[in-house]
């Protein structure tokens, strides 16, 4: 199974709308490992590792997010998987 890491920076109205909690739940359901956290500039950062299909599904979901979110951009960088995560968490 081919795995990789995706580093996603989500922009828009994405803090204070449970974006991190929804992301943690969705990523865990997809079997991904990594974390999600709020940044001081208002963006949400996601680092996820796992199978390509699951990463693609998470990336697509990020454009919508939870019901109250208004996503304006999702910047994506693909990297080799580090294998340094256990589960998916909120930081």
Secondary structure, 3 states (H helix, E strand, C coil): CCEEEEEEEEEEECCCCCHHHHHHHHHHHCCCEEEEEECCCCCEEEEEEEEHHHHHHHHHHHCCCCCCCEEEEEEEEEECCCCCCCCEEEC
